[in-house]
Amino acid sequence: MFGILKPPNGTNNSAKPLHPELLKQYDISQLLPESSEFRHQFQNVLLAPNGVLLHTSTCNNEEQCRCTPHLYICDQSRNSCLPKLKAGKLPKFAIANGNWVGQLPVELQNMSFGSLSLMRPVQSYGRVTTFQGTTGPGGSSLKGHVYSTPLPTALVTQKVPIQPSDSVVRVLVVSPFTSDASALNKGKIASTRSEYIIEPTKIRQLHQFWCSVDNQVMKRYPFDEETFSTLPDKDTSPDVYLVDQEELRKLPDIDLGNKNLSHTKTSVSGGDSLLRSAEEERESLMISCTITVREKDDENQNRTLANHLPPTANASFQPSTNTFVVRPAQQFVSDSDPNYLETRYPDLFPFGRAGFNEQRKIPISKKTLIAYYTNLSTRQFQKPDFVLPVYDMIARNSSYNMALVRANLPSREINAEFNVIPRAEAYARIPLEDLKKLADYQSEKIKRQLLGKRAPRPPASSSGLAFSFFTDQKIANETMQHSQAASQRNRQDVYAAHANNGKATIWLTISPDDAKFFKVMWYALGPKESAPNAKAIPQGTKRFALLSKHPVAAALNFQNILEIVIEDVIGWSLKNKRPYRRGGLFGVPKAWVRVVEEQSRLTLHTHMLIWIYGHSAIENQLTMALKRDEDQHETDMQTIDIDDVS
C-alpha cells in the first residue's frame, strides 16, 4: 500500500532524485524500534514524522516507555490519504507528489526575522510596528501592522547577505503618549527588538547549508564576505531598527498626544483587550513607508535621498517628515518565474524544491498549493511575511485570469469580414470620450449612493461597449476580497437570497476573540511549545505578539469555529451541501448566507442570515394570534363603553 510513496529516481518521467538529507527528514523508519517488523517496510517511504505518535500521555519516562508507535493518516472522506492509498492511488497532497519541502536544521529554525530578511534575495514587503498607550482601565495596547507592496514584480539582489541599509525591513519605535505605561512599553520594545537582532554565525551556517544540500536556486547567489564583515554580532543594525531616542517622560496635560487617545477603553477579563477606540484609529498615522527607485535613475540615489531625510531617528507625527526607506534594484522577478517561491523564501524551501514548478504526477493549482502549505502542521508558512505577499500574488493572478477569459469572449461587434470579434478587440474601438463620460458617471454614482441620493442618469452611448467594459472590470476584480466589486457581489448575494427565500428568519453573528483561545496558541506554537500555557493563559502582551507573528493560526481557529457553527448550530452538511434531517439549533434550515468581515480589533467575525423550514407558518400563526388578541381587546373595550352608558 505504501509502495506508491517511494521517492523519485529520475527515470520514466519521474522527478529528479531528492537529496539524502531531505530523504532523511521524511524517513519515519528511524522512529520505529529495531525489533519492529514495520521498520524495514517503512524505510525509504516519504511520510511526515508529525504523523507518528511515539509516546502516550501516560508515559512519564521515555527510557522506560513500553509504548508502541502509532501512525496516523487522514481518513475523513473518500479523497483523504488513507482511502486513496488503499485504492492504490497517490493522494494529491502526499509528500511523494512533489510536496517535499523539508526544513532547516534545528539550530537554524529559530533565526531572527532580521537575520532571515538579509538572506532573502527578493525584497518586496515591509513591516511597521507602533506602540501606543492609554490612560483608561484597559492599560496600554500594542498594535502591529504588516503590509505587502502591491508590486507586480519583486526586487532581487545579486548577493547574500544583503546590506541592512538595502533591506526593506524597518521598525520605528516611538515613545508612548502617556507616562503610566512607560515601564510596560520599555519591556515591549526590548522583546520586539529581539526579532531584528543580526546573527552572523547563523547567517553563514544558513548559506553553507544551502550549498551542502545542493540548493540549485540559492547556489546562484554568492556569499558577500564584505557585507558579512560589517554586520553587527548579536545586535540590531541601526540601518534596520530605528528607535526614537526621546526619553520616556511624563507628557504635559496640554500635549496634543493625550488628546489623540480616548480615556475609555474596552477591557475584559483575562488580560489586555485588542479593542481600540474610534479616536485612536482616526488619529493613528503611518510613521514609515517604503518606496522603490531603480538604480539606472541615479547612481547615488541612496545618498541623494538620504539628504532629504531627517538627520535623527526621532519620530515625527507630521506626514511631511515621515521616514522613507529606499530599496535599490538590480533585477526583477515575476510571479510567473518557475522558481518564484524558492527564490523569495529560501528559508521556507531550504532544499530549493516543492514550489509551483515542481514536477508532480497530480497537478495542483497555485491557490490550492498555497492553501495546503499554510495549513501544514510545521507552522513555518503561517507567518505574515509569507501569507500577505503570496495572497497578494494569488489575488492578482486570479483577477488577471478572469480578465483574460472575459477578454476572449465573443462580442456583438463584427469585423470587415463579418466575423464576430472578441471583446478585447471590440473594447479597443471604444472612443476615449465615451470612456471618460462613463468613468465620470461611475464616480458620481458612488458619491450619490453614499449620500443616499438617487443615481444620476447614465450617459448616452452609441454601442454600449463602454458599459460592458466597466462591467467586465468589476467581474475581474471580484476575486480580490477587498475590492469594491467584491463588496458589491456580497451585497447582491444577500439581496438575491432575500428575493428567493423571503424575509430571513434569524440574524446570527459569530465574533470569537482570538486572544482568548488556547487553540490559537496550539496552532501557532505546536503541541510541545504550547503545553506550558495549557493551564494558565499568558499575559495579553504575549498573546498579541503571537497573533501578529502567526495570523494564519487565528484564521484556522476562526475557520474551525465557523465549520462547527454551520454543521451543528445551523444544521447544514458542508460535504453534501444540504441540511441535516435532524436540523440545527433553530430547526431545519432552508437556506443560509454569510459575510466574513474584519472588525476594529483586527480579528475576523461573520454575519449570517438563516431561513428555517416551516417558520413562515409559525409566523403566520403568531400574527393571527396577535390579531385575535387585538380584536378581543377591541370587543372588550366596546362592552365596557356600553356598560358605562347604561
Residue, then its C-alpha position, 0 to 999 in steps of 0.5 A: m500500500f505504501g509502495i506508491l510513496k517511494p521517492p523519485n529516481g529520475t527515470n520514466n518521467s519521474a522527478k529528479p532524485l531528492h537529496p539524502e538529507l531531505l530523504k532523511q527528514y521524511d524517513i519515519s523508519q528511524l522512529l520505529p524500534e529495531s525489533s519492529e517488523f514495520r521498520h524495514q517496510f517503512q524505510n525509504v517511504l516519504l511520510a511526515p514524522n508529525g504523523v507518528l505518535l511515539h509516546t502516550s500521555t501516560c508515559n512519564n519516562e521515555e527510557q522506560c516507555r513500553c509504548t508502541p508507535h502509532l501512525y496516523i493518516c487522514d481518513q475523513s472522506r473518500n479523497s483523504c490519504l488513507p482511502k486513496l492509498k488503499a485504492g492504490k492511488l497517490p493522494k494529491f497532497a502526499i509528500a511523494n507528489g512533489n510536496w517535499v519541502g523539508q526544513l532547516p536544521v534545528e539550530l537554524q529554525n529559530m533565526s531572527f526575522g532580521s537575520l532571515s530578511l538579509m538572506r532573502p534575495v527578493q525584497s518586496y514587503g515591509r513591516v511597521t510596528t507602533f506602540q501606543g498607550t492609554t490612560g483608561p482601565g484597559g492599560s496600554s495596547l500594542k498594535g502591529h501592522v504588516y503590509s505587502t507592496p502591491l508590486p507586480t514584480a519583486l526586487v532581487t539582489q545579486k548577493v547574500p547577505i544583503q546590506p541592512s541599509d538595502s533591506v526593506v525591513r524597518v521598525l520605528v519605535v516611538s515613545p508612548f503618549t502617556s507616562d503610566a505605561s512607560a515601564l510596560n512599553k520599555g519591556k515591549i520594545a526590548s522583546t520586539r527588538s529581539e526579532y531584528i537582532i543580526e546573527p552572523t554565525k547563523i547567517r553563514q551556517l544558513h548559506q553553507f547549508w544551502c550549498s551542502v544540500d545542493n540548493q540549485v536556486m540559492k547556489r546562484y547567489p554568492f556569499d558577500e564576505e564584505t557585507f558579512s564583515t560589517l554586520p553587527d554580532k548579536d545586535t540590531s543594525p541601526d540601518v534596520y531598527l530605528v528607535d526614537q531616542e526621546e526619553l520616556r517622560k511624563l507628557p504635559d496635560i496640554d500635549l496634543g498626544n493625550k488628546n489623540l487617545s480616548h480615556t475609555k477603553t474596552s477591557v475584559s477579563g483575562g488580560d489586555s483587550l485588542l479593542r481600540s477606540a474610534e479616536e485612536e484609529r482616526e488619529s493613528l498615522m503611518i510613521s514609515c513607508t517604503i518606496t522603490v527607485r531603480e538604480k539606472d535613475d541615479e547612481n547615488q540615489n541612496r545618498t541623494l535621498a538620504n539628504h532629504l531625510p531627517p538627520t535623527a531617528n526621532a519620530s515625527f507625527q507630521p506626514s511631511t517628515n515621515t521616514f522613507v526607506v529606499r530599496p535599490a534594484q538590480q533585477f526583477v522577478s515575476d510571479s510567473d518565474p518557475n522558481y518564484l517561491e524558492t527564490r523569495y523564501p529560501d528559508l521556507f524551501p531550504f532544499g530549493r524544491a516543492g514550489f509551483n514548478e515542481q514536477r508532480k504526477i497530480p497537478i495542483s493549482k497555485k491557490t490550492l498549493i498555497a492553501y495546503y502549505t499554510n495549513l501544514s502542521t510545521r507552522q513555518f508558512q503561517k507567518p505574515d511575511f509569507v501569507l500577505p505577499v503570496y495572497d497578494m500574488i494569488a489575488r492578482n493572478s486570479s483577477y488577471n485570469m478572469a480578465l483574460v477569459r472575459a477578454n476572449l469572449p465573443s462580442r456583438e461587434i463584427n469585423a470587415e469580414f463579418n466575423v464576430i470579434p472578441r471583446a478585447e478587440a471590440y473594447a479597443r474601438i471604444p472612443l476615449e470620450d465615451l470612456k471618460k463620460l462613463a468613468d465620470y458617471q461611475s464616480e458620481k454614482i458612488k458619491r450619490q449612493l453614499l449620500g443616499k441620493r438617487a443615481p444620476r442618469p447614465p450617459a448616452s452611448s452609441s454601442g454600449l461597449a463602454f458599459s460592458f467594459f466597466t462591467d467586465q472590470k468589476i467581474a475581474n476584480e471580484t476575486m480580490q476580497h477587498s475590492q469594491a466589486a467584491s463588496q458589491r457581489n456580497r451585497q447582491d448575494v444577500y439581496a438575491a437570497h432575500a428575493n428567493n427565500g423571503k424575509a430571513t428568519i434569524w440574524l446570527t453573528i459569530s465574533p470569537d476573540d482570538a486572544k482568548f483561545f488556547k487553540v490559537m496558541w496550539y496552532a501557532l506554537g505546536p503541541k510541545e511549545s504550547a503545553p506550558n500555557a495549557k493551564a494558565i493563559p499568558q499575559g495579553t502582551k504575549r498573546f498579541a505578539l503571537l497573533s501578529k507573528h502567526p495570523v494564519a493560526a487565528a484564521l484556522n481557529f476562526q475557520n474551525i469555529l465557523e465549520i462547527v457553527i454551520e454543521d451543528v448550530i445551523g444544521w447544514s452538511l458542508k460535504n453534501k451541501r444540504p441540511y441535516r434531517r435532524g436540523g440545527l439549533f433553530g430547526v431545519p434550515k432552508a437556506w443560509v448566507r454569510v459575510v466574513e468581515e474584519q472588525s476594529r480589533l483586527t480579528l475576523h467575525t461573520h454575519m449570517l442570515i438563516w431561513i428555517y423550514g416551516h417558520s413562515a407558518i409559525e409566523n403566520q400563526l403568531t400574527m393571527a394570534l396577535k390579531r385575535d388578541e387585538d380584536q378581543h381587546e377591541t370587543d372588550m373595550q366596546t362592552i365596557d363603553i356600553d356598560d358605562v352608558s347604561 
